[in-house]
Amino acid sequence: MSGTFVAVVGPSGVGKDSLIGFARERLEAGGRVRFVRRVVTRPADGGSEDHDSMDETAFAAAEAAGEFALSWGAHGLCYGLPVALEDDLAAGRVVVANLSRGMIPALVARYPDALVVAVTADRAVLAERLASRGRETAESIRQRLDRNAGDGLPASTVRIDNSGALEVAGMQFTRLLQDVAGVVRA
């Protein structure tokens, strides 16, 4: 495959989907960068990532049929990336997806030239973002914050701090994707 898989990882609340959305608005129309919609066993709602939904039975059937390039479970849900992303890689495009950190070994095994982008943010910023979602208790937020976010990331991982204004980290991520895609910047 001649394209590049860019995996965006980081703890919940760090702003992965916001960064991906920021870059999508600026790059998707050019056709060199594709943004993969995850399939999740969670109903779509306005408060979470833009994703395709499946119930657990349909997800298991799709997984068994080889419809996912990568799939995993986390937080009581199942997540999958459609295998169609490989068509974009074969066409030389950059493919961007929000991925679980625990999937990095499987990612690198399947796509050895993948680039991992680890999004970080200050602990206080993360706590505020998680609390504002209203989906978790204070204790579950504390447990999320206590997890070690750096384990198992390749040495080549690019780190982007998203503690401040989205535009700052968003432009850093957008420029990185342009460089990977070979897009000439004005």
N, C-alpha and C positions, 0 to 999 in steps of 0.2 A: 504494500500500500504506500502511496506516495504522499498522502496528506499527513497532518499532524493532529493527534488527539490531545486536547488541552483539558485536563481534569481540574475543576475548581473544588477545593476542599477547605474545610475549616469548621469550627464549632457552630452549633445552632446560634442564630442571632448575630453572627458576624457580618452578615450582609452579602452572602454569596449570590443570592438571587437578584439583589439590587444591582450588584456589579455586572452580572450577566445581562440584566435588562438594560443597563446603561450602555454597555458595549453593543448589544443587539440593535438598539435604536440608531447607532452610528455606523454599523458595519454590515448588517444583514442584507441590505439592498444591493450591496456590491457583489454578492454571490460568492466571494472567496472564503467567507467564514459562515459556518452553519451552527445554529444553537439547538441542541437536542432537548426535546421535551421528555422528561421522565414519565414513566408510568408508575403510579403509586396506588396502593390499595387504601386510598383515603378519598372520600368524595371531594370534588372541587368546591372550594369556598373562597370568598374574596380575601380571606385573611392569610392564606398560605400561598406557596409558590404556584405558578401557572403550570399545571401538569395534566396528563391524561389519567383518568381513573379507571380502575378495574376492581371487581370484587376478588376475594382471595381464590375462588374456584377458577375464574377466568384467567387470573394471573398464573396460577399453577399450570393450567393447560397451555398457556402461551410460553411459559418457561420450558415445559417439557417438549414443546414443538420447536424449540430453538429460535424463538422470536426475539430474544434479548441477546445483545452483545455481552452485557454484564447485568447481573441481578444480585440482590442482596436483601437482607432483612435488617431493620433497625427500628427501635422504639415501637415495637409491635406492628410495624407496617412492612410491606414488601415494596421494593423499588426495582425498576428495570429500565435499561436503555435499549431502545429498539435496534435490532441488528441492521436495519436500513442505514444506520450511520456509516456503515462500512462502504456503502456506495459513494458517499461523499469523500471518504478517505481515499478510495480508489481513484476518484476524479481529481485528487490533489488538493482538496479543500481542508481548511482547518475546522475541526469539529470540537465544539465547546460543550461540556456537560458538568453539572453539579454532581459530585461523586462522594461517597462515603470514604473517609480516610482508611477504613479497614479494607477497602477494595483496591488499594494501591498495588499490592503484590499481584493480584489478578489482572489489573490494568496493564502493568509493565510486562507480565507474561504474555498477554494477548497483543499488546501494542508497545513493543520495546522502545520506540522513539517518542513515546508520550511525554508531554510536559505537564508537570504538576504545579499548580498555582495555589499556594496556601494563603488564605485570607485570614488576617488576624485583627483583633481590636482589643483595646484595654478592657480589663475585667469589669470595671464599673459601667462601661458602655454596653458590654454584653448583658450584664445583669439588667440594666434599664430596658434594653430592647426585648429581652425575653419576658420581662414582667409586663411590658406594654402589650404583648400578644394576648395575654389573659388565658393561655392554654395550659399553664403549669402552675403548680404550687411553689411557694417560696423554697421549700425543701428540695423539690426536683430541680429548680433553677440552681440552687447551691451545688447539688450533685453534678450537674452539667458543667458548672464553672470549675469544679475541682478536678475534672478529667485532664489528663496530660494530652495536649493537642499536638505535640510534635513527634510522637512516636511513629517510627516506620516510614518517614518521608525520605525520598531520595535526596542525595546531596545536591542534585541539580534543581531542586525545588525553588521556584520563584516565590518570594513572600511579598504580600501587599497588605499594608496596614490600612484598615478601613475604620479607624477610630473617629475620624473627623468628617468633614463634608464629603458626601458621596462623589461630587465632581472631581475631587483630588484623586481618590483611589480609582474612580471610574475612568479618568483619563489615563492613568498609569496602566490599567488593565487594557484599555482600548489600544494604546500605543504598542503594548506587548503583542496583542493579537495581530495588529497591522504588521509588525516586524516578522512574526512567525509566518504570516500569509504572504509576505513579500509585497504588501500594499505600499505604494509610494504616497508619502504624506505631503500635504501642501505646506 
